[in-house]
Amino acid sequence: MTDRPTPDATITGIEAAALASLADVERFIERGTREFRLANVALFAAGFTTFALIYCVQPILPVFAQEFGIGAAESSLALSLTTQSLAICMLVASALSETFGRKPVMVASLFASSMLMIASSFAPSWHSFLWLRALAGVAFSGLPATAMAYVGEEVDVRSVGLAMGLYIGGTGLGALGGRFIVGFMTDVVSWRTGLLTVGVLALASSVIFVMTLPASRHFTRRPLSPATLLNGFWANLRDPVQLTLFAEGFLLLGVFVSTYNYIGFRLMAPPYGFSQTVVALIFGIGLVGIVSAAWIGDFAARIGRHRVFWVLVALVFAGMLMTLATGLAVVLGGVTLLTFAFYGAHSVASSWVGVQARQAKAQASSLYLFSYYTGSSLIGSAGGFAWGHGGWPAVVLQSSVVLTVAFGLALLLLVRPPPRRIALP
């Protein structure tokens, strides 16, 4: 006679399967696992793509000024228009990711921005080029805040600092790679060929992202509701920690972008007189940001972010002051120190925002990045006017005022850290 499972045994089997499925859903991505490696490959590729496309124009701002007969401040619009449209549209893109999912929004962003870069290499005029750069900012908006939200949702809290650091390392390598490729190709062929090359590489990197990013387990789809969106923003805007971090993003990226925007003008002028390729190679200093973002992000998560952050702001300040020297070694040492500390500070602040916001993570990330890129646009462009009126010392003076405020805010977080979070109403 054939043995048949008892009802109790059948129920037990179903329960076991359900529990196993539930455990898989509830499992977070932890360091040392295959999923952690795949997630980091994907996020590294995404960061590389987005930041290569954003910052590839930075070393050729002097070329734009010469070819189109414009000033330094106007040439910086090639970057600041992109970052400002990115900052504004990111507030909406975060809401779209709450409805349509993290990965679909990021995939659409990567492919659209890659195609717009390719189109911009064929732009017939300065104004048409600026329109395409502004549209690219709209396309970019689907990635940074959504990537931060994905990390905050899917990665184990003990591994968030490292994962965010590796993502930011990818952004650093992308910014470096984009600058170098376009700078080199501008000397060898033309800036248009450089932009086309970056666009094609970005498409390939987008494919890697699609193939490697693990599916979301902890994402909860929400209807596209203005009230829900506003509640998420308001919950984060009432949190003093978040407000301070948003301000720090605004100030620090503004100084960083201003430095890299106009250091090229300085190094191509007497007494240095470097070529476009040499300036692009000097931007290789950005490699230190890849190391500092991952290492400092992980280190700060273990010993306390508020204990590390103020030191990093102080180092950014010190690096900025070093660039006042005339000796090339000291100038480059200052840019290196500034870059190392900036990427570390950004890694700490961005992971802090994600951990701080237990709810409305996408809105928290988008508010941080809205402030971050608005600082890039406003302070970065203001640096052009400073350069035009007083050269490099005026750029350093403007940055010193900004960094004084940033250092004061960092000390506030150190001395009296505000409450951890405020939940959604």
C-alpha positions as CSV (number, residue, x, y, z in Angstrom):
1,M,0.0,0.0,0.0
2,T,1.4,3.4,-1.1
3,D,2.3,5.7,1.7
4,R,0.5,9.1,1.5
5,P,1.5,12.2,3.3
6,T,-0.7,13.1,6.2
7,P,-2.5,16.5,6.1
8,D,-0.2,17.7,8.9
9,A,2.9,16.7,6.9
10,T,1.5,18.5,3.8
11,I,0.8,21.7,5.8
12,T,4.3,21.5,7.3
13,G,5.8,21.3,3.8
14,I,3.8,24.3,2.6
15,E,4.7,26.3,5.6
16,A,8.4,25.4,5.2
17,A,8.3,26.6,1.6
18,A,6.5,29.8,2.6
19,L,9.0,30.5,5.3
20,A,11.9,29.9,3.0
21,S,10.4,32.3,0.5
22,L,9.7,34.9,3.2
23,A,13.3,34.5,4.4
24,D,14.6,35.1,0.9
25,V,12.4,38.2,0.5
26,E,13.5,39.6,3.9
27,R,17.2,38.9,3.2
28,F,19.4,42.0,2.7
29,I,22.5,42.1,0.5
30,E,25.5,41.6,2.6
31,R,29.2,42.1,1.9
32,G,31.0,38.9,0.9
33,T,28.1,37.5,-1.1
34,R,27.8,37.1,-4.8
35,E,24.8,39.5,-4.8
36,F,26.9,42.2,-3.1
37,R,29.5,41.9,-5.8
38,L,26.9,42.0,-8.6
39,A,25.2,45.0,-7.0
40,N,28.4,46.8,-6.7
41,V,29.4,46.1,-10.3
42,A,26.0,47.4,-11.5
43,L,26.1,50.5,-9.3
44,F,29.7,51.2,-10.2
45,A,28.8,51.0,-13.9
46,A,25.8,53.3,-13.3
47,G,27.9,55.8,-11.5
48,F,30.6,55.6,-14.1
49,T,28.1,56.2,-16.9
50,T,26.2,59.1,-15.4
51,F,29.3,61.0,-14.2
52,A,31.3,60.5,-17.3
53,L,28.4,62.0,-19.3
54,I,28.0,64.9,-16.9
55,Y,31.6,65.9,-16.3
56,C,33.2,65.1,-19.7
57,V,32.8,68.7,-20.8
58,Q,34.7,70.1,-17.8
59,P,38.3,70.1,-19.3
60,I,37.1,71.6,-22.6
61,L,35.4,74.6,-21.2
62,P,38.4,76.7,-22.4
63,V,37.9,75.2,-25.9
64,F,34.2,76.2,-25.9
65,A,35.2,79.7,-24.9
66,Q,37.6,80.0,-27.8
67,E,35.5,78.2,-30.4
68,F,32.2,79.9,-29.7
69,G,33.7,83.3,-28.7
70,I,32.2,83.3,-25.1
71,G,33.5,84.0,-21.6
72,A,34.5,81.5,-18.9
73,A,31.2,82.0,-17.0
74,E,29.1,81.3,-20.2
75,S,31.2,78.3,-21.1
76,S,30.5,76.8,-17.7
77,L,26.8,76.6,-18.7
78,A,27.7,73.4,-20.5
79,L,28.0,71.9,-17.1
80,S,25.8,74.0,-14.8
81,L,22.7,73.8,-17.1
82,T,23.0,70.0,-16.9
83,T,23.4,69.9,-13.2
84,Q,20.6,72.4,-12.5
85,S,18.1,70.6,-14.7
86,L,19.2,67.4,-13.1
87,A,18.7,68.8,-9.6
88,I,15.2,70.1,-10.3
89,C,13.9,67.0,-12.2
90,M,15.4,64.6,-9.6
91,L,12.6,65.7,-7.2
92,V,10.0,64.2,-9.7
93,A,12.2,61.3,-10.7
94,S,12.3,60.1,-7.2
95,A,8.5,59.9,-7.1
96,L,8.5,57.9,-10.4
97,S,10.8,55.4,-8.9
98,E,8.4,54.9,-6.0
99,T,5.7,54.0,-8.5
100,F,7.5,52.2,-11.4
101,G,10.4,50.6,-9.4
102,R,14.0,51.5,-8.8
103,K,15.6,49.5,-11.6
104,P,13.2,50.4,-14.5
105,V,13.7,54.1,-13.8
106,M,17.5,53.8,-13.6
107,V,17.6,51.8,-16.8
108,A,15.6,54.4,-18.7
109,S,17.8,57.1,-17.3
110,L,21.1,55.5,-18.4
111,F,20.0,54.7,-22.0
112,A,18.3,58.1,-22.6
113,S,21.3,60.1,-21.3
114,S,23.7,58.0,-23.4
115,M,21.7,58.7,-26.5
116,L,21.5,62.5,-25.7
117,M,25.3,62.6,-25.3
118,I,25.7,61.0,-28.8
119,A,23.3,63.6,-30.2
120,S,25.1,66.5,-28.5
121,S,28.3,65.6,-30.4
122,F,26.5,66.6,-33.6
123,A,25.0,69.9,-32.3
124,P,25.3,72.6,-35.0
125,S,25.5,75.6,-32.6
126,W,26.3,76.6,-29.0
127,H,22.7,77.1,-28.1
128,S,21.5,73.8,-29.6
129,F,24.4,72.1,-27.7
130,L,23.2,73.8,-24.4
131,W,19.6,72.6,-25.1
132,L,20.8,69.0,-25.4
133,R,22.9,69.3,-22.3
134,A,19.9,70.6,-20.4
135,L,17.8,67.7,-21.7
136,A,20.6,65.3,-20.6
137,G,20.2,66.7,-17.1
138,V,16.5,65.7,-17.2
139,A,17.5,62.2,-18.3
140,F,20.3,61.9,-15.6
141,S,17.7,62.7,-12.9
142,G,16.4,59.2,-12.9
143,L,19.6,57.7,-11.5
144,P,21.5,59.3,-8.5
145,A,18.6,59.6,-6.0
146,T,17.1,56.3,-7.1
147,A,20.5,54.5,-6.7
148,M,20.9,55.9,-3.2
149,A,17.4,54.7,-2.4
150,Y,18.1,51.2,-3.8
151,V,21.2,50.9,-1.6
152,G,19.3,52.1,1.5
153,E,16.6,49.6,0.9
154,E,18.4,46.5,-0.3
155,V,21.8,46.5,1.3
156,D,22.4,45.4,4.9
157,V,22.9,48.4,7.2
158,R,26.4,47.2,8.1
159,S,27.4,47.2,4.4
160,V,25.7,50.4,3.3
161,G,28.8,52.6,3.9
162,L,31.0,50.3,1.7
163,A,28.3,49.9,-1.0
164,M,27.7,53.7,-1.2
165,G,31.4,54.3,-1.2
166,L,31.9,51.9,-4.1
167,Y,29.1,53.6,-6.0
168,I,30.6,57.0,-5.5
169,G,33.9,55.5,-6.5
170,G,32.3,54.6,-9.8
171,T,31.1,58.2,-10.1
172,G,34.7,59.4,-9.5
173,L,36.1,57.0,-12.1
174,G,33.4,58.1,-14.6
175,A,34.1,61.8,-14.1
176,L,37.8,61.1,-14.5
177,G,37.3,58.8,-17.6
178,G,34.9,61.2,-19.2
179,R,37.3,64.2,-18.7
180,F,40.3,62.3,-19.9
181,I,38.7,60.8,-23.0
182,V,37.2,64.1,-24.2
183,G,40.4,66.1,-23.3
184,F,42.6,63.6,-25.2
185,M,40.3,63.3,-28.2
186,T,40.0,67.1,-28.4
187,D,43.8,67.4,-28.9
188,V,44.0,64.4,-31.3
189,V,40.8,64.8,-33.3
190,S,38.0,67.1,-32.0
191,W,35.8,67.6,-29.0
192,R,32.9,66.3,-31.0
193,T,34.7,63.0,-31.5
194,G,35.4,62.9,-27.8
195,L,31.8,63.4,-26.8
196,L,30.7,60.7,-29.3
197,T,33.2,58.2,-27.9
198,V,32.0,58.8,-24.3
199,G,28.4,58.4,-25.4
200,V,29.1,55.0,-27.0
201,L,31.0,53.8,-23.9
202,A,28.1,54.9,-21.8
203,L,25.8,52.7,-23.8
204,A,28.0,49.7,-23.2
205,S,28.2,50.5,-19.5
206,S,24.4,50.7,-19.4
207,V,24.1,47.2,-20.7
208,I,26.4,46.0,-17.9
209,F,24.1,47.6,-15.4
210,V,21.0,45.9,-16.8
211,M,22.6,42.5,-16.6
212,T,24.1,42.7,-13.1
213,L,21.8,44.6,-10.8
214,P,19.9,42.3,-8.4
215,A,16.1,42.6,-8.3
216,S,14.6,44.7,-5.5
217,R,13.3,42.7,-2.5
218,H,12.3,45.4,-0.2
219,F,10.8,47.9,-2.6
220,T,7.1,48.7,-2.0
221,R,5.2,50.1,-4.9
222,R,3.3,53.3,-4.1
223,P,0.7,55.1,-6.2
224,L,1.9,58.4,-7.8
225,S,0.4,60.7,-5.3
226,P,1.3,64.4,-4.9
227,A,0.2,64.2,-1.3
228,T,2.5,61.2,-0.6
229,L,5.4,62.9,-2.4
230,L,5.0,66.1,-0.4
231,N,4.7,64.2,2.9
232,G,7.9,62.5,2.1
233,F,9.7,65.7,1.4
234,W,8.2,67.4,4.5
235,A,9.3,64.6,6.8
236,N,12.9,65.0,5.7
237,L,12.8,68.8,5.7
238,R,11.7,68.7,9.4
239,D,14.8,66.6,10.3
240,P,17.7,68.9,11.4
241,V,20.3,66.2,10.5
242,Q,19.0,66.0,7.0
243,L,18.8,69.8,6.6
244,T,22.4,70.0,7.7
245,L,23.5,67.3,5.3
246,F,21.6,68.9,2.4
247,A,23.4,72.2,3.1
248,E,26.8,70.4,3.2
249,G,26.1,68.8,-0.2
250,F,25.3,72.2,-1.7
251,L,28.5,73.8,-0.3
252,L,31.0,71.1,-0.8
253,L,30.1,70.2,-4.4
254,G,30.0,73.9,-5.3
255,V,33.6,74.3,-4.2
256,F,34.7,71.0,-5.8
257,V,33.1,71.9,-9.2
258,S,34.4,75.5,-9.1
259,T,37.9,74.2,-8.5
260,Y,37.8,71.7,-11.4
261,N,36.0,74.1,-13.7
262,Y,38.7,76.8,-13.5
263,I,41.9,75.0,-12.7
264,G,42.0,74.2,-16.4
265,F,41.9,77.9,-17.3
266,R,44.8,78.5,-14.8
267,L,47.0,75.6,-16.0
268,M,46.5,76.4,-19.7
269,A,47.6,80.0,-19.1
270,P,51.1,81.3,-18.3
271,P,53.3,80.3,-16.4
272,Y,52.2,76.7,-17.0
273,G,50.9,76.8,-20.6
274,F,49.8,73.1,-20.6
275,S,48.0,71.5,-23.5
276,Q,44.5,70.1,-23.4
277,T,45.8,66.5,-23.1
278,V,48.1,67.4,-20.2
279,V,45.2,69.1,-18.3
280,A,43.0,66.0,-18.9
281,L,45.8,63.9,-17.4
282,I,46.1,66.1,-14.4
283,F,42.4,65.5,-13.8
284,G,43.6,61.9,-13.2
285,I,43.9,63.2,-9.6
286,G,40.3,62.1,-9.4
287,L,41.5,58.5,-8.9
288,V,42.1,59.2,-5.3
289,G,38.4,59.8,-4.9
290,I,37.7,56.3,-5.9
291,V,39.8,55.0,-3.0
292,S,38.6,57.6,-0.4
293,A,34.9,57.2,-1.1
294,A,34.9,53.4,-0.4
295,W,37.4,53.4,2.4
296,I,36.2,56.5,4.3
297,G,32.5,55.6,3.8
298,D,33.1,52.2,5.4
299,F,35.3,53.6,8.1
300,A,32.9,56.4,9.1
301,A,30.0,54.0,9.3
302,R,31.9,52.0,11.9
303,I,33.3,54.8,14.2
304,G,30.5,57.4,13.7
305,R,29.9,59.6,10.7
306,H,29.8,62.8,12.7
307,R,33.2,62.1,14.1
308,V,34.8,61.8,10.6
309,F,32.8,64.4,8.6
310,W,34.2,67.6,10.1
311,V,37.8,66.4,9.6
312,L,37.1,65.8,5.9
313,V,35.6,69.4,5.5
314,A,38.8,70.8,7.1
315,L,40.9,68.8,4.7
316,V,38.9,70.2,1.7
317,F,39.6,73.7,3.1
318,A,43.3,73.0,3.5
319,G,43.6,71.6,-0.1
320,M,41.9,74.7,-1.5
321,L,44.3,77.1,0.3
322,M,47.3,75.1,-1.0
323,T,46.3,75.9,-4.6
324,L,47.2,79.5,-4.0
325,A,50.9,78.5,-4.3
326,T,52.7,79.1,-7.6
327,G,54.8,75.9,-7.4
328,L,53.1,73.2,-9.6
329,A,53.8,70.4,-7.1
330,V,52.0,72.3,-4.2
331,V,49.1,73.3,-6.5
332,L,48.6,69.7,-7.6
333,G,49.0,68.5,-4.0
334,G,46.3,70.8,-2.9
335,V,43.9,69.6,-5.6
336,T,44.7,66.0,-4.6
337,L,44.0,66.6,-1.0
338,L,40.8,68.5,-1.8
339,T,39.7,65.6,-4.1
340,F,40.5,62.9,-1.6
341,A,38.6,64.7,1.2
342,F,35.6,65.8,-1.0
343,Y,34.8,62.2,-2.2
344,G,35.1,60.9,1.4
345,A,32.8,63.7,2.7
346,H,30.3,63.0,-0.1
347,S,30.4,59.2,0.7
348,V,29.8,59.9,4.4
349,A,27.0,62.4,3.8
350,S,25.1,60.5,1.2
351,S,25.1,57.2,3.1
352,W,24.1,59.2,6.3
353,V,21.1,60.6,4.4
354,G,20.0,57.1,3.4
355,V,20.4,55.7,6.9
356,Q,18.7,58.7,8.5
357,A,15.6,58.4,6.4
358,R,13.9,55.1,7.4
359,Q,10.9,56.2,5.3
360,A,10.7,58.2,2.1
361,K,14.2,57.3,1.2
362,A,14.0,58.3,-2.4
363,Q,12.7,61.8,-1.4
364,A,15.5,62.1,1.1
365,S,18.1,61.2,-1.5
366,S,16.6,63.5,-4.1
367,L,16.5,66.4,-1.6
368,Y,20.2,65.8,-0.8
369,L,21.1,65.6,-4.5
370,F,18.9,68.6,-5.4
371,S,21.0,70.7,-3.0
372,Y,24.2,69.0,-4.1
373,Y,23.7,69.7,-7.8
374,T,22.2,73.2,-7.2
375,G,25.5,74.0,-5.4
376,S,27.4,72.7,-8.4
377,S,25.4,75.0,-10.7
378,L,25.3,78.2,-8.7
379,I,28.7,78.1,-6.9
380,G,30.4,76.6,-10.0
381,S,29.1,79.3,-12.3
382,A,29.8,82.0,-9.7
383,G,33.4,80.9,-9.8
384,G,33.5,81.9,-13.5
385,F,32.7,85.5,-12.5
386,A,35.4,85.3,-9.7
387,W,37.9,84.1,-12.3
388,G,37.0,86.8,-14.7
389,H,37.4,89.6,-12.1
390,G,40.3,88.4,-10.0
391,G,41.8,85.2,-11.4
392,W,42.6,82.2,-9.3
393,P,43.0,84.1,-6.0
394,A,39.4,85.3,-6.4
395,V,38.2,81.7,-7.0
396,V,40.0,80.6,-3.8
397,L,38.5,83.5,-1.8
398,Q,35.0,82.6,-2.9
399,S,35.6,79.0,-2.0
400,S,37.0,79.9,1.4
401,V,33.9,81.8,2.3
402,V,31.8,78.8,1.3
403,L,34.0,76.3,3.2
404,T,33.9,78.4,6.4
405,V,30.1,77.9,6.5
406,A,30.5,74.2,5.7
407,F,33.0,73.7,8.5
408,G,30.8,75.4,11.0
409,L,27.9,73.2,10.1
410,A,30.1,70.1,10.4
411,L,31.1,71.2,13.9
412,L,27.4,71.5,14.8
413,L,26.9,67.8,13.9
414,L,30.0,66.9,16.0
415,V,29.1,68.9,19.1
416,R,25.4,68.3,19.3
417,P,24.1,65.7,16.7
418,P,20.4,66.5,16.1
419,P,17.6,63.8,16.4
420,R,18.0,60.8,14.2
421,R,14.9,60.9,12.2
422,I,11.2,62.1,12.1
423,A,8.8,59.6,10.7
424,L,6.2,60.3,8.1
425,P,2.9,61.6,9.4
